[in-house]
Amino acid sequence: MNRVGKMSGWLIAVALMLIVASCGGSSGGNSSPSASPSGSASAAPSADPSASPSASATPQELTKVRFSEVIRSIFYAPHYVAMSQGFFAKQGLEIDMNTSQGSDKGAAALLAGTGDVSLIGPETAIYIYNQKGEKTLKVFYQLTMKDGSFLLSREPVESFEWSDLAGKKVIGWRPGSSPQMVMASMLKQEQVEGTEVVTNIAATAMTGAFTSGQGDYIQQFEPVASTLIQEGQAYYAASLADFGEYPETGYVATSDYIAEHPDVIQKFVNAVAEGTEWLNTASDDEIVQALKPFFEGTPDDLILQSIKRYQEQNTWPASPVLTAESLETLQNVLIENGVLKSEEKLSDVSAIADMSFVDKIGQGG
């Protein structure tokens, strides 16, 4: 699909989302608490995971934050830890979470005013900025600095080489999404030709399509990737984190919301930072217990294995800053994938990011 086609589709999707949101009323709360990257029951929480003993015992009135994550994945473990361990509640926040299944949907909720904070790809903020509309989005905390997907094969692979994908079919992510663009750039970087990457299957249907016989490979996040491997339906081939540092997902809000609620943003940032730090020192059992409510049905060993994989890849940066260098990497990928023109490239990271809250982590409040 050419650039105009991709962007037109994206803009139409956002426009439709805004219309739906303006007619829908409420933010939906936990309307999709069971959503997961694959749509399988193994990644579905059955209750409100934020209702932890530490959270419910906090003797203060909580400020509700309407929050949407792009997908449900252990890739975002620091956020779930901040909920289950009561770090948000300690900051005086109540997180009303839903799973949007797409950065475009998460952005649409923010622009329509039916959401406050979204965890989405920073490229979305660039798209919105270049539209020169009334509202803009800003990243205020960069949660992940690697792509979090893994390439799995249908048949065992002894020593995978990216050239093995020549002439093969890969079940991948939607056009314009970060995992899709990282995959495309990885194939170009490795000079692999003739690979068919299927991008028209909904995120919730990808695993079902693969297990029913479609594709030679599938690109999936944890814990779905490890679940498929444990069930004998796929084999590990490679990690897309091999692409290198890439600012895949960050917390985003409208510039207006940030200006009007700087205290909420700071408390939000403090809670996630505490969740990230907690993961570095908690025991294996503590980590499993903290994440289980969000991934009901996923075996304990797979939850822990998923965490270890992401930690080994330095997924969660010690300094959660969207830097000028990170923005450069992101925009080069966008240009390479035809969703951003060279003349639209931003030279100033402050156009789509406000890292002042990250700078104040640990200063109290």
GIBEL-V251595 format. One record per backbone hydrogen bond with DSSP energy under -1.0 kcal/mol. NH is the residue of the N-H (numbers start at 1). CO is the residue of the C=O. E is the energy in kcal/mol with one decimal. If there is no record, write none. Layout:
nh->NH co->CO e->E
nh->NH co->CO e->E
This chain:
nh->6 co->2 e->-2.4
nh->7 co->3 e->-3.0
nh->8 co->4 e->-2.6
nh->9 co->5 e->-2.2
nh->10 co->6 e->-2.1
nh->11 co->7 e->-2.9
nh->12 co->8 e->-2.6
nh->13 co->9 e->-2.2
nh->14 co->10 e->-2.3
nh->15 co->11 e->-2.7
nh->16 co->12 e->-2.8
nh->17 co->13 e->-2.1
nh->18 co->14 e->-2.3
nh->19 co->15 e->-2.0
nh->20 co->16 e->-2.5
nh->21 co->17 e->-2.9
nh->22 co->18 e->-2.5
nh->23 co->19 e->-1.0
nh->24 co->20 e->-1.1
nh->31 co->28 e->-1.2
nh->33 co->30 e->-1.3
nh->35 co->32 e->-1.6
nh->37 co->72 e->-1.4
nh->43 co->40 e->-1.4
nh->44 co->41 e->-1.6
nh->51 co->48 e->-1.8
nh->52 co->50 e->-1.9
nh->56 co->52 e->-2.8
nh->57 co->53 e->-1.4
nh->58 co->55 e->-1.3
nh->60 co->58 e->-1.8
nh->63 co->92 e->-3.0
nh->65 co->94 e->-3.0
nh->67 co->96 e->-2.4
nh->68 co->117 e->-1.7
nh->69 co->98 e->-2.2
nh->70 co->119 e->-1.1
nh->74 co->222 e->-1.8
nh->76 co->73 e->-2.1
nh->77 co->74 e->-1.9
nh->79 co->76 e->-1.4
nh->80 co->76 e->-1.2
nh->81 co->77 e->-2.5
nh->82 co->78 e->-2.0
nh->83 co->79 e->-1.4
nh->84 co->80 e->-3.1
nh->85 co->81 e->-2.8
nh->86 co->83 e->-1.2
nh->87 co->82 e->-1.1
nh->88 co->82 e->-1.9
nh->90 co->86 e->-2.4
nh->91 co->87 e->-1.0
nh->92 co->89 e->-1.5
nh->93 co->88 e->-2.5
nh->94 co->63 e->-2.7
nh->96 co->65 e->-2.6
nh->98 co->67 e->-1.7
nh->100 co->69 e->-2.9
nh->101 co->70 e->-1.2
nh->106 co->102 e->-2.0
nh->107 co->103 e->-2.6
nh->108 co->104 e->-2.1
nh->109 co->105 e->-1.9
nh->110 co->106 e->-1.4
nh->111 co->107 e->-2.5
nh->112 co->108 e->-2.2
nh->114 co->109 e->-1.9
nh->115 co->109 e->-1.3
nh->116 co->66 e->-2.8
nh->117 co->66 e->-2.1
nh->118 co->252 e->-2.6
nh->119 co->68 e->-2.7
nh->120 co->250 e->-2.0
nh->124 co->121 e->-1.9
nh->126 co->122 e->-1.2
nh->127 co->123 e->-2.3
nh->128 co->124 e->-2.4
nh->129 co->125 e->-2.2
nh->130 co->126 e->-2.4
nh->132 co->129 e->-1.4
nh->138 co->253 e->-2.9
nh->139 co->352 e->-2.8
nh->140 co->251 e->-2.6
nh->142 co->320 e->-2.2
nh->144 co->249 e->-2.0
nh->145 co->315 e->-2.4
nh->150 co->220 e->-3.2
nh->151 co->238 e->-3.1
nh->152 co->218 e->-3.0
nh->153 co->235 e->-3.2
nh->154 co->216 e->-2.3
nh->164 co->161 e->-2.5
nh->165 co->162 e->-1.9
nh->166 co->163 e->-1.7
nh->168 co->165 e->-2.3
nh->170 co->196 e->-3.1
nh->171 co->217 e->-2.9
nh->172 co->198 e->-2.4
nh->177 co->174 e->-1.8
nh->181 co->177 e->-2.5
nh->182 co->178 e->-2.9
nh->183 co->179 e->-1.9
nh->184 co->180 e->-2.3
nh->185 co->181 e->-2.6
nh->186 co->182 e->-2.5
nh->187 co->183 e->-2.4
nh->188 co->184 e->-1.8
nh->189 co->185 e->-2.8
nh->190 co->186 e->-2.4
nh->191 co->188 e->-1.1
nh->192 co->187 e->-3.0
nh->196 co->168 e->-2.9
nh->198 co->170 e->-3.1
nh->205 co->202 e->-1.8
nh->209 co->205 e->-2.2
nh->210 co->206 e->-2.2
nh->211 co->207 e->-2.8
nh->212 co->208 e->-1.3
nh->213 co->210 e->-1.7
nh->214 co->209 e->-2.4
nh->216 co->169 e->-2.8
nh->217 co->169 e->-1.9
nh->218 co->152 e->-2.2
nh->219 co->171 e->-2.3
nh->220 co->150 e->-2.5
nh->225 co->221 e->-2.1
nh->227 co->223 e->-2.1
nh->228 co->224 e->-2.4
nh->229 co->225 e->-1.9
nh->230 co->226 e->-2.7
nh->231 co->227 e->-2.1
nh->232 co->229 e->-1.4
nh->233 co->228 e->-2.3
nh->235 co->153 e->-2.1
nh->237 co->151 e->-2.3
nh->238 co->151 e->-1.7
nh->240 co->149 e->-2.2
nh->242 co->239 e->-1.5
nh->243 co->240 e->-1.7
nh->244 co->241 e->-1.9
nh->246 co->145 e->-2.0
nh->248 co->246 e->-2.0
nh->250 co->120 e->-2.9
nh->251 co->141 e->-2.8
nh->252 co->118 e->-3.0
nh->253 co->138 e->-1.8
nh->255 co->136 e->-2.2
nh->258 co->254 e->-2.2
nh->259 co->255 e->-2.2
nh->260 co->256 e->-2.2
nh->261 co->257 e->-2.1
nh->265 co->261 e->-2.1
nh->266 co->262 e->-2.3
nh->267 co->263 e->-2.2
nh->268 co->264 e->-2.6
nh->269 co->265 e->-2.6
nh->270 co->266 e->-2.5
nh->271 co->267 e->-2.1
nh->272 co->268 e->-2.2
nh->273 co->269 e->-2.4
nh->274 co->270 e->-2.0
nh->275 co->271 e->-2.0
nh->276 co->272 e->-2.4
nh->277 co->273 e->-2.2
nh->278 co->274 e->-2.4
nh->279 co->275 e->-1.6
nh->281 co->278 e->-1.2
nh->282 co->278 e->-2.1
nh->287 co->283 e->-2.3
nh->288 co->284 e->-2.3
nh->289 co->285 e->-2.4
nh->290 co->286 e->-1.9
nh->291 co->287 e->-1.7
nh->292 co->288 e->-2.2
nh->294 co->291 e->-1.7
nh->295 co->292 e->-1.3
nh->298 co->295 e->-2.2
nh->303 co->299 e->-1.8
nh->304 co->300 e->-2.3
nh->305 co->301 e->-2.2
nh->306 co->302 e->-2.3
nh->307 co->303 e->-2.0
nh->308 co->304 e->-2.5
nh->309 co->305 e->-2.2
nh->310 co->306 e->-2.1
nh->311 co->307 e->-2.6
nh->312 co->308 e->-2.6
nh->313 co->309 e->-1.2
nh->314 co->311 e->-1.8
nh->315 co->310 e->-2.2
nh->321 co->319 e->-2.5
nh->323 co->321 e->-1.1
nh->327 co->323 e->-2.4
nh->328 co->324 e->-2.0
nh->329 co->325 e->-2.1
nh->330 co->326 e->-2.5
nh->331 co->327 e->-2.8
nh->332 co->328 e->-2.1
nh->333 co->329 e->-1.8
nh->334 co->330 e->-2.2
nh->335 co->331 e->-2.6
nh->336 co->332 e->-2.4
nh->337 co->333 e->-1.8
nh->338 co->335 e->-1.5
nh->339 co->334 e->-2.3
nh->344 co->341 e->-1.5
nh->345 co->342 e->-1.3
nh->351 co->348 e->-1.9
nh->352 co->349 e->-1.4
nh->354 co->139 e->-2.9
nh->359 co->355 e->-1.6
nh->361 co->358 e->-1.5
nh->363 co->360 e->-2.0
